[in-house]
Every structure is written in structure tokens, then in C-alpha cells.
């Protein structure tokens, strides 16, 4: 289901921060690293 999700870095930051709001526990550094990785591997077409 999530493999079809795509976005730029800002969109991925929103997704990750919503996950934090629902209980995920990540540092700011981890969130930024994940957002960058996801934006590079799951970009908007």
C-alpha cells in the first residue's frame, strides 16, 4: 500500500511528523535523514 506513496522532502517530513504525533520516537536527525532518503528514492513523478 505505501509503496505507491511519493513526495518531495517537505511532504515526507509531514508524513514522518504525523507518525511522531502518533507515537513514533525518532530524533530530529533521524527524521531529516529519513525524509531525505525517501525524497530521493520515492520522488514525485
PQR file with spaces between the fields and no chain letter, atoms N, CA, C, O and H, PARSE charges and radii, in Angstrom:
ATOM       1  N    UNK     1       0.813   -1.182    0.000 -0.4000 1.5000
ATOM       2  CA   UNK     1       0.000    0.000    0.000 -0.0000 2.0000
ATOM       3  C    UNK     1       0.865    1.258    0.000  0.5500 1.7000
ATOM       4  O    UNK     1       0.640    2.144   -0.824 -0.5500 1.4000
ATOM       5  N    UNK     2       1.828    1.364    0.877 -0.4000 1.5000
ATOM       6  CA   UNK     2       2.643    2.579    0.982 -0.0000 2.0000
ATOM       7  C    UNK     2       3.640    2.726   -0.141  0.5500 1.7000
ATOM       8  O    UNK     2       4.191    3.811   -0.324 -0.5500 1.4000
ATOM       9  H    UNK     2       2.012    0.644    1.547  0.4000 1.0000
ATOM      10  N    UNK     3       3.898    1.664   -0.911 -0.4000 1.5000
ATOM      11  CA   UNK     3       4.901    1.763   -1.972 -0.0000 2.0000
ATOM      12  C    UNK     3       4.477    2.698   -3.092  0.5500 1.7000
ATOM      13  O    UNK     3       5.320    3.127   -3.879 -0.5500 1.4000
ATOM      14  H    UNK     3       3.451    0.782   -0.763  0.4000 1.0000
ATOM      15  N    UNK     4       3.200    3.023   -3.186 -0.4000 1.5000
ATOM      16  CA   UNK     4       2.747    3.950   -4.215 -0.0000 2.0000
ATOM      17  C    UNK     4       2.839    5.403   -3.750  0.5500 1.7000
ATOM      18  O    UNK     4       2.625    6.320   -4.544 -0.5500 1.4000
ATOM      19  H    UNK     4       2.515    2.675   -2.547  0.4000 1.0000
ATOM      20  N    UNK     5       3.150    5.616   -2.490 -0.4000 1.5000
ATOM      21  CA   UNK     5       3.246    6.979   -1.949 -0.0000 2.0000
ATOM      22  C    UNK     5       4.533    7.627   -2.434  0.5500 1.7000
ATOM      23  O    UNK     5       5.608    7.030   -2.369 -0.5500 1.4000
ATOM      24  H    UNK     5       3.324    4.872   -1.845  0.4000 1.0000
ATOM      25  N    UNK     6       4.408    8.857   -2.921 -0.4000 1.5000
ATOM      26  CA   UNK     6       5.561    9.597   -3.416 -0.0000 2.0000
ATOM      27  C    UNK     6       5.460   11.025   -2.903  0.5500 1.7000
ATOM      28  O    UNK     6       4.370   11.512   -2.601 -0.5500 1.4000
ATOM      29  H    UNK     6       3.535    9.342   -2.974  0.4000 1.0000
ATOM      30  N    UNK     7       6.599   11.688   -2.807 -0.4000 1.5000
ATOM      31  CA   UNK     7       6.567   13.071   -2.370 -0.0000 2.0000
ATOM      32  C    UNK     7       7.946   13.696   -2.371  0.5500 1.7000
ATOM      33  O    UNK     7       8.961   13.011   -2.493 -0.5500 1.4000
ATOM      34  H    UNK     7       7.484   11.293   -3.051  0.4000 1.0000
ATOM      35  N    UNK     8       7.960   15.020   -2.231 -0.4000 1.5000
ATOM      36  CA   UNK     8       9.234   15.708   -2.081 -0.0000 2.0000
ATOM      37  C    UNK     8       9.630   15.670   -0.602  0.5500 1.7000
ATOM      38  O    UNK     8       8.916   15.103    0.225 -0.5500 1.4000
ATOM      39  H    UNK     8       7.135   15.576   -2.132  0.4000 1.0000
ATOM      40  N    UNK     9      10.751   16.267   -0.288 -0.4000 1.5000
ATOM      41  CA   UNK     9      11.262   16.203    1.087 -0.0000 2.0000
ATOM      42  C    UNK     9      10.266   16.798    2.074  0.5500 1.7000
ATOM      43  O    UNK     9      10.071   16.246    3.156 -0.5500 1.4000
ATOM      44  H    UNK     9      11.331   16.727   -0.960  0.4000 1.0000
ATOM      45  N    UNK    10       9.636   17.908    1.722 -0.4000 1.5000
ATOM      46  CA   UNK    10       8.674   18.569    2.602 -0.0000 2.0000
ATOM      47  C    UNK    10       7.486   17.656    2.878  0.5500 1.7000
ATOM      48  O    UNK    10       7.020   17.571    4.014 -0.5500 1.4000
ATOM      49  H    UNK    10       9.794   18.356    0.843  0.4000 1.0000
ATOM      50  N    UNK    11       6.997   16.979    1.858 -0.4000 1.5000
ATOM      51  CA   UNK    11       5.866   16.063    2.035 -0.0000 2.0000
ATOM      52  C    UNK    11       6.241   14.912    2.954  0.5500 1.7000
ATOM      53  O    UNK    11       5.454   14.516    3.814 -0.5500 1.4000
ATOM      54  H    UNK    11       7.375   17.048    0.935  0.4000 1.0000
ATOM      55  N    UNK    12       7.450   14.374    2.773 -0.4000 1.5000
ATOM      56  CA   UNK    12       7.886   13.272    3.623 -0.0000 2.0000
ATOM      57  C    UNK    12       8.076   13.722    5.068  0.5500 1.7000
ATOM      58  O    UNK    12       7.798   12.966    5.998 -0.5500 1.4000
ATOM      59  H    UNK    12       8.089   14.696    2.074  0.4000 1.0000
ATOM      60  N    UNK    13       8.552   14.957    5.257 -0.4000 1.5000
ATOM      61  CA   UNK    13       8.659   15.473    6.620 -0.0000 2.0000
ATOM      62  C    UNK    13       7.288   15.497    7.286  0.5500 1.7000
ATOM      63  O    UNK    13       7.158   15.152    8.460 -0.5500 1.4000
ATOM      64  H    UNK    13       8.779   15.571    4.501  0.4000 1.0000
ATOM      65  N    UNK    14       6.273   15.902    6.541 -0.4000 1.5000
ATOM      66  CA   UNK    14       4.910   15.907    7.080 -0.0000 2.0000
ATOM      67  C    UNK    14       4.452   14.528    7.485  0.5500 1.7000
ATOM      68  O    UNK    14       3.850   14.358    8.545 -0.5500 1.4000
ATOM      69  H    UNK    14       6.379   16.183    5.587  0.4000 1.0000
ATOM      70  N    UNK    15       4.728   13.546    6.658 -0.4000 1.5000
ATOM      71  CA   UNK    15       4.359   12.161    6.962 -0.0000 2.0000
ATOM      72  C    UNK    15       5.072   11.688    8.229  0.5500 1.7000
ATOM      73  O    UNK    15       4.455   11.097    9.115 -0.5500 1.4000
ATOM      74  H    UNK    15       5.218   13.685    5.797  0.4000 1.0000
ATOM      75  N    UNK    16       6.359   11.951    8.305 -0.4000 1.5000
ATOM      76  CA   UNK    16       7.140   11.486    9.451 -0.0000 2.0000
ATOM      77  C    UNK    16       6.711   12.176   10.739  0.5500 1.7000
ATOM      78  O    UNK    16       6.636   11.529   11.784 -0.5500 1.4000
ATOM      79  H    UNK    16       6.861   12.431    7.586  0.4000 1.0000
ATOM      80  N    UNK    17       6.432   13.462   10.689 -0.4000 1.5000
ATOM      81  CA   UNK    17       5.984   14.166   11.888 -0.0000 2.0000
ATOM      82  C    UNK    17       4.592   13.719   12.323  0.5500 1.7000
ATOM      83  O    UNK    17       4.295   13.710   13.518 -0.5500 1.4000
ATOM      84  H    UNK    17       6.493   13.988    9.840  0.4000 1.0000
ATOM      85  N    UNK    18       3.736   13.350   11.374 -0.4000 1.5000
ATOM      86  CA   UNK    18       2.435   12.770   11.764 -0.0000 2.0000
ATOM      87  C    UNK    18       2.654   11.447   12.485  0.5500 1.7000
ATOM      88  O    UNK    18       1.953   11.134   13.447 -0.5500 1.4000
ATOM      89  H    UNK    18       3.977   13.358   10.404  0.4000 1.0000
ATOM      90  N    UNK    19       3.634   10.670   12.015 -0.4000 1.5000
ATOM      91  CA   UNK    19       3.946    9.403   12.677 -0.0000 2.0000
ATOM      92  C    UNK    19       4.465    9.646   14.089  0.5500 1.7000
ATOM      93  O    UNK    19       4.133    8.899   15.010 -0.5500 1.4000
ATOM      94  H    UNK    19       4.204   10.924   11.233  0.4000 1.0000
ATOM      95  N    UNK    20       5.274   10.684   14.265 -0.4000 1.5000
ATOM      96  CA   UNK    20       5.760   11.045   15.601 -0.0000 2.0000
ATOM      97  C    UNK    20       4.570   11.417   16.483  0.5500 1.7000
ATOM      98  O    UNK    20       4.513   11.033   17.652 -0.5500 1.4000
ATOM      99  H    UNK    20       5.543   11.291   13.518  0.4000 1.0000
ATOM     100  N    UNK    21       3.632   12.156   15.928 -0.4000 1.5000
ATOM     101  CA   UNK    21       2.440   12.529   16.672 -0.0000 2.0000
ATOM     102  C    UNK    21       1.608   11.340   17.100  0.5500 1.7000
ATOM     103  O    UNK    21       0.832   11.421   18.053 -0.5500 1.4000
ATOM     104  H    UNK    21       3.678   12.468   14.979  0.4000 1.0000
ATOM     105  N    UNK    22       1.769   10.245   16.400 -0.4000 1.5000
ATOM     106  CA   UNK    22       1.025    9.019   16.734 -0.0000 2.0000
ATOM     107  C    UNK    22       1.856    8.035   17.542  0.5500 1.7000
ATOM     108  O    UNK    22       1.444    6.894   17.750 -0.5500 1.4000
ATOM     109  H    UNK    22       2.399   10.178   15.626  0.4000 1.0000
ATOM     110  N    UNK    23       3.034    8.478   18.000 -0.4000 1.5000
ATOM     111  CA   UNK    23       3.788    7.623   18.906 -0.0000 2.0000
ATOM     112  C    UNK    23       5.173    7.195   18.454  0.5500 1.7000
ATOM     113  O    UNK    23       5.908    6.598   19.240 -0.5500 1.4000
ATOM     114  H    UNK    23       3.369    9.405   17.831  0.4000 1.0000
ATOM     115  N    UNK    24       5.554    7.479   17.216 -0.4000 1.5000
ATOM     116  CA   UNK    24       6.908    7.110   16.779 -0.0000 2.0000
ATOM     117  C    UNK    24       7.921    7.945   17.565  0.5500 1.7000
ATOM     118  O    UNK    24       7.658    9.105   17.882 -0.5500 1.4000
ATOM     119  H    UNK    24       4.957    7.965   16.577  0.4000 1.0000
ATOM     120  N    UNK    25       9.051    7.368   17.871 -0.4000 1.5000
ATOM     121  CA   UNK    25      10.055    8.053   18.674 -0.0000 2.0000
ATOM     122  C    UNK    25      11.358    8.119   17.895  0.5500 1.7000
ATOM     123  O    UNK    25      12.152    7.178   17.916 -0.5500 1.4000
ATOM     124  H    UNK    25       9.264    6.425   17.613  0.4000 1.0000
ATOM     125  N    UNK    26      11.575    9.251   17.198 -0.4000 1.5000
ATOM     126  CA   UNK    26      12.780    9.464   16.417 -0.0000 2.0000
ATOM     127  C    UNK    26      13.382   10.798   16.788  0.5500 1.7000
ATOM     128  O    UNK    26      12.679   11.706   17.231 -0.5500 1.4000
ATOM     129  H    UNK    26      10.930   10.015   17.182  0.4000 1.0000
ATOM     130  N    UNK    27      14.686   10.914   16.606 -0.4000 1.5000
ATOM     131  CA   UNK    27      15.357   12.188   16.831 -0.0000 2.0000
ATOM     132  C    UNK    27      15.175   13.062   15.593  0.5500 1.7000
ATOM     133  O    UNK    27      14.803   12.578   14.525 -0.5500 1.4000
ATOM     134  H    UNK    27      15.256   10.176   16.246  0.4000 1.0000
ATOM     135  N    UNK    28      15.442   14.345   15.755 -0.4000 1.5000
ATOM     136  CA   UNK    28      15.375   15.282   14.631 -0.0000 2.0000
ATOM     137  C    UNK    28      16.323   14.852   13.510  0.5500 1.7000
ATOM     138  O    UNK    28      15.992   14.958   12.329 -0.5500 1.4000
ATOM     139  H    UNK    28      15.744   14.738   16.623  0.4000 1.0000
ATOM     140  N    UNK    29      17.487   14.373   13.892 -0.4000 1.5000
ATOM     141  CA   UNK    29      18.482   13.911   12.916 -0.0000 2.0000
ATOM     142  C    UNK    29      17.952   12.714   12.125  0.5500 1.7000
ATOM     143  O    UNK    29      18.123   12.650   10.908 -0.5500 1.4000
ATOM     144  H    UNK    29      17.756   14.287   14.851  0.4000 1.0000
ATOM     145  N    UNK    30      17.318   11.778   12.805 -0.4000 1.5000
ATOM     146  CA   UNK    30      16.761   10.608   12.126 -0.0000 2.0000
ATOM     147  C    UNK    30      15.630   11.001   11.176  0.5500 1.7000
ATOM     148  O    UNK    30      15.533   10.476   10.067 -0.5500 1.4000
ATOM     149  H    UNK    30      17.179   11.830   13.794  0.4000 1.0000
ATOM     150  N    UNK    31      14.785   11.919   11.613 -0.4000 1.5000
ATOM     151  CA   UNK    31      13.673   12.375   10.778 -0.0000 2.0000
ATOM     152  C    UNK    31      14.208   13.025    9.507  0.5500 1.7000
ATOM     153  O    UNK    31      13.719   12.747    8.412 -0.5500 1.4000
ATOM     154  H    UNK    31      14.863   12.345   12.514  0.4000 1.0000
ATOM     155  N    UNK    32      15.204   13.886    9.647 -0.4000 1.5000
ATOM     156  CA   UNK    32      15.780   14.547    8.475 -0.0000 2.0000
ATOM     157  C    UNK    32      16.434   13.546    7.529  0.5500 1.7000
ATOM     158  O    UNK    32      16.305   13.664    6.311 -0.5500 1.4000
ATOM     159  H    UNK    32      15.602   14.112   10.536  0.4000 1.0000
ATOM     160  N    UNK    33      17.134   12.563    8.088 -0.4000 1.5000
ATOM     161  CA   UNK    33      17.778   11.542    7.256 -0.0000 2.0000
ATOM     162  C    UNK    33      16.737   10.717    6.499  0.5500 1.7000
ATOM     163  O    UNK    33      16.900   10.438    5.311 -0.5500 1.4000
ATOM     164  H    UNK    33      17.239   12.467    9.077  0.4000 1.0000
ATOM     165  N    UNK    34      15.669   10.331    7.194 -0.4000 1.5000
ATOM     166  CA   UNK    34      14.619    9.546    6.541 -0.0000 2.0000
ATOM     167  C    UNK    34      13.908   10.349    5.463  0.5500 1.7000
ATOM     168  O    UNK    34      13.618    9.819    4.391 -0.5500 1.4000
ATOM     169  H    UNK    34      15.536   10.558    8.159  0.4000 1.0000
ATOM     170  N    UNK    35      13.624   11.622    5.730 -0.4000 1.5000
ATOM     171  CA   UNK    35      12.947   12.461    4.745 -0.0000 2.0000
ATOM     172  C    UNK    35      13.803   12.624    3.490  0.5500 1.7000
ATOM     173  O    UNK    35      13.290   12.571    2.372 -0.5500 1.4000
ATOM     174  H    UNK    35      13.860   12.053    6.601  0.4000 1.0000
ATOM     175  N    UNK    36      15.089   12.818    3.674 -0.4000 1.5000
ATOM     176  CA   UNK    36      15.993   12.946    2.534 -0.0000 2.0000
ATOM     177  C    UNK    36      16.037   11.648    1.739  0.5500 1.7000
ATOM     178  O    UNK    36      15.945   11.668    0.512 -0.5500 1.4000
ATOM     179  H    UNK    36      15.506   12.861    4.582  0.4000 1.0000
ATOM     180  N    UNK    37      16.175   10.533    2.424 -0.4000 1.5000
ATOM     181  CA   UNK    37      16.217    9.229    1.764 -0.0000 2.0000
ATOM     182  C    UNK    37      14.925    8.970    0.984  0.5500 1.7000
ATOM     183  O    UNK    37      14.971    8.564   -0.177 -0.5500 1.4000
ATOM     184  H    UNK    37      16.250   10.518    3.421  0.4000 1.0000
ATOM     185  N    UNK    38      13.783    9.203    1.616 -0.4000 1.5000
ATOM     186  CA   UNK    38      12.505    8.949    0.958 -0.0000 2.0000
ATOM     187  C    UNK    38      12.296    9.872   -0.241  0.5500 1.7000
ATOM     188  O    UNK    38      11.768    9.438   -1.265 -0.5500 1.4000
ATOM     189  H    UNK    38      13.746    9.533    2.559  0.4000 1.0000
ATOM     190  N    UNK    39      12.695   11.119   -0.130 -0.4000 1.5000
ATOM     191  CA   UNK    39      12.561   12.051   -1.251 -0.0000 2.0000
ATOM     192  C    UNK    39      13.429   11.630   -2.431  0.5500 1.7000
ATOM     193  O    UNK    39      13.066   11.864   -3.584 -0.5500 1.4000
ATOM     194  H    UNK    39      13.123   11.472    0.702  0.4000 1.0000
ATOM     195  N    UNK    40      14.563   11.017   -2.152 -0.4000 1.5000
ATOM     196  CA   UNK    40      15.447   10.560   -3.222 -0.0000 2.0000
ATOM     197  C    UNK    40      14.987    9.249   -3.839  0.5500 1.7000
ATOM     198  O    UNK    40      15.162    9.032   -5.039 -0.5500 1.4000
ATOM     199  H    UNK    40      14.858   10.827   -1.215  0.4000 1.0000
ATOM     200  N    UNK    41      14.401    8.373   -3.031 -0.4000 1.5000
ATOM     201  CA   UNK    41      14.001    7.051   -3.533 -0.0000 2.0000
ATOM     202  C    UNK    41      12.532    6.963   -3.929  0.5500 1.7000
ATOM     203  O    UNK    41      12.155    6.080   -4.699 -0.5500 1.4000
ATOM     204  H    UNK    41      14.259    8.548   -2.057  0.4000 1.0000
ATOM     205  N    UNK    42      11.685    7.878   -3.408 -0.4000 1.5000
ATOM     206  CA   UNK    42      10.251    7.888   -3.716 -0.0000 2.0000
ATOM     207  C    UNK    42       9.829    9.287   -4.141  0.5500 1.7000
ATOM     208  O    UNK    42       8.931    9.864   -3.528 -0.5500 1.4000
ATOM     209  H    UNK    42      11.991    8.596   -2.782  0.4000 1.0000
ATOM     210  N    UNK    43      10.466    9.860   -5.194 -0.4000 1.5000
ATOM     211  CA   UNK    43      10.162   11.238   -5.597 -0.0000 2.0000
ATOM     212  C    UNK    43       8.815   11.351   -6.308  0.5500 1.7000
ATOM     213  O    UNK    43       8.232   10.361   -6.750 -0.5500 1.4000
ATOM     214  H    UNK    43      11.196    9.391   -5.692  0.4000 1.0000
ATOM     215  N    UNK    44       8.350   12.578   -6.399 -0.4000 1.5000
ATOM     216  CA   UNK    44       7.140   12.855   -7.191 -0.0000 2.0000
ATOM     217  C    UNK    44       7.515   12.669   -8.656  0.5500 1.7000
ATOM     218  O    UNK    44       8.573   13.119   -9.096 -0.5500 1.4000
ATOM     219  H    UNK    44       8.824   13.382   -6.040  0.4000 1.0000
ATOM     220  N    UNK    45       6.659   12.017   -9.393 -0.4000 1.5000
ATOM     221  CA   UNK    45       6.947   11.785  -10.818 -0.0000 2.0000
ATOM     222  C    UNK    45       6.581   12.980  -11.640  0.5500 1.7000
ATOM     223  O    UNK    45       6.754   12.967  -12.859 -0.5500 1.4000
ATOM     224  H    UNK    45       5.799   11.651   -9.035  0.4000 1.0000
